[in-house]
């Protein structure tokens, strides 16, 4: 079952950040960054791609922080899957991975992922970029 964490709410409309990450340490690190830096952003944390699909079928999602190595597939392939669905194609995605590879970068770029970041370099500036991202057409062939 997905964990639901909420950041401090402000008077602005609430946005939802879906974190797809199976490592508990990384989940908590991302949650701390969100709680410290963002008001009005609700954080939902799931551990698998299937849980992410279920969340997205039920709830509005404003942005996605996506690990690449997940128990039921790769984040890069999931990003491509989302890019093919019109209702999800414009959601900004940031891939946060331990070992970003050139192959993953290529897939992420074709899916319209706005950033691919090593977990050790991840910080609030990437979330700001996602929250302020203006959708553009994906490059899928």
C-alpha positions as CSV (number, residue, x, y, z in Angstrom):
1,X,0.0,0.0,0.0
2,X,1.4,3.5,-0.9
3,X,2.6,5.7,1.9
4,X,1.1,9.1,2.0
5,X,3.1,12.0,3.4
6,X,1.9,15.6,3.3
7,X,4.1,18.6,3.4
8,X,3.0,21.8,5.1
9,X,0.0,23.2,3.2
10,X,-0.3,26.8,2.0
11,X,-3.2,28.7,0.6
12,X,-2.1,27.8,-2.9
13,X,-3.7,24.9,-4.7
14,X,-2.1,21.7,-3.5
15,X,0.1,19.8,-6.0
16,X,0.9,16.1,-5.7
17,X,4.4,14.7,-6.0
18,X,4.5,10.9,-6.6
19,X,7.7,9.4,-5.5
20,X,8.4,6.0,-7.0
21,X,11.3,4.6,-5.0
22,X,11.8,1.2,-3.3
23,X,14.7,2.1,-1.0
24,X,13.4,3.2,2.4
25,X,16.4,5.4,3.1
26,X,16.0,7.3,-0.2
27,X,12.2,7.6,0.4
28,X,12.9,9.3,3.8
29,X,15.6,11.5,2.2
30,X,13.2,12.7,-0.5
31,X,10.5,13.2,2.0
32,X,12.8,15.4,4.2
33,X,13.7,17.5,1.2
34,X,10.0,18.0,0.3
35,X,8.9,18.8,3.8
36,X,11.7,21.3,4.3
37,X,11.5,23.1,1.0
38,X,7.9,22.9,-0.3
39,X,4.6,24.1,1.0
40,X,1.4,23.0,-0.6
41,X,2.9,19.8,-2.1
42,X,1.4,16.5,-1.1
43,X,3.9,13.6,-1.3
44,X,2.7,10.1,-2.1
45,X,5.4,7.4,-1.9
46,X,5.2,4.0,-3.6
47,X,7.7,1.3,-4.0
48,X,6.8,-0.3,-7.4
49,X,5.6,0.7,-10.9
50,X,2.4,-1.2,-10.3
51,X,1.7,0.9,-7.2
52,X,2.5,4.0,-9.2
53,X,-0.1,3.0,-11.9
54,X,-2.7,2.5,-9.2
55,X,-2.0,5.8,-7.6
56,X,-2.1,7.6,-10.9
57,X,-5.4,6.0,-11.8
58,X,-7.0,7.3,-8.6
59,X,-5.3,10.6,-7.9
60,X,-4.2,13.8,-9.8
61,X,-0.4,13.8,-10.1
62,X,1.5,17.1,-10.6
63,X,5.0,15.6,-10.9
64,X,6.9,12.3,-10.5
65,X,10.3,11.5,-8.9
66,X,11.2,8.2,-10.4
67,X,13.9,5.7,-9.5
68,X,15.2,3.6,-12.4
69,X,15.8,0.2,-10.7
70,X,12.5,-0.9,-9.3
71,X,11.3,-4.4,-8.2
72,X,8.9,-4.7,-11.2
73,X,10.7,-2.9,-14.0
74,X,12.7,0.1,-14.9
75,X,11.8,3.7,-14.4
76,X,12.9,4.6,-17.9
77,X,10.5,2.2,-19.4
78,X,7.7,3.4,-17.1
79,X,8.5,7.0,-18.3
80,X,8.1,5.9,-21.9
81,X,4.8,4.2,-21.0
82,X,3.5,7.4,-19.4
83,X,4.6,9.5,-22.4
84,X,2.3,7.4,-24.6
85,X,-0.8,8.2,-22.5
86,X,-2.2,11.7,-23.3
87,X,-3.5,12.3,-19.7
88,X,0.0,11.5,-18.2
89,X,2.3,12.7,-21.0
90,X,2.7,16.2,-19.7
91,X,3.4,15.3,-16.1
92,X,7.0,16.4,-15.4
93,X,9.2,13.5,-14.4
94,X,12.6,13.6,-12.7
95,X,14.6,10.4,-12.7
96,X,16.6,10.0,-9.5
97,X,19.0,7.0,-9.9
98,X,22.1,5.6,-8.2
99,X,23.8,4.8,-11.5
100,X,22.4,6.8,-14.4
101,X,23.7,5.1,-17.6
102,X,23.9,6.5,-21.2
103,X,21.2,4.0,-22.2
104,X,18.9,5.3,-19.4
105,X,19.6,8.9,-20.4
106,X,18.5,8.1,-24.0
107,X,15.3,6.5,-22.9
108,X,14.5,9.2,-20.4
109,X,15.1,11.9,-23.1
110,X,12.8,10.2,-25.6
111,X,10.1,10.0,-22.8
112,X,10.4,13.7,-22.1
113,X,12.0,13.3,-18.6
114,X,13.1,16.8,-17.6
115,X,16.1,15.8,-15.5
116,X,18.1,12.6,-14.8
117,X,19.9,13.1,-11.5
118,X,22.3,10.9,-9.4
119,X,20.7,10.4,-6.0
120,X,23.7,11.9,-4.3
121,X,23.2,15.2,-6.3
122,X,19.4,15.3,-5.9
123,X,18.0,18.4,-4.2
124,X,15.2,20.9,-4.1
125,X,16.3,22.8,-7.2
126,X,15.1,19.8,-9.4
127,X,11.7,19.8,-7.7
128,X,11.5,23.6,-8.3
129,X,12.2,22.9,-12.0
130,X,9.4,20.3,-12.1
131,X,6.9,22.5,-10.4
132,X,7.7,25.3,-12.9
133,X,8.0,23.1,-15.9
134,X,6.1,24.0,-19.0
135,X,5.1,20.9,-20.9
136,X,6.4,20.2,-24.3
137,X,5.9,17.5,-26.9
138,X,7.6,14.2,-26.1
139,X,10.1,12.8,-28.6
140,X,8.7,9.3,-28.8
141,X,8.9,7.6,-32.2
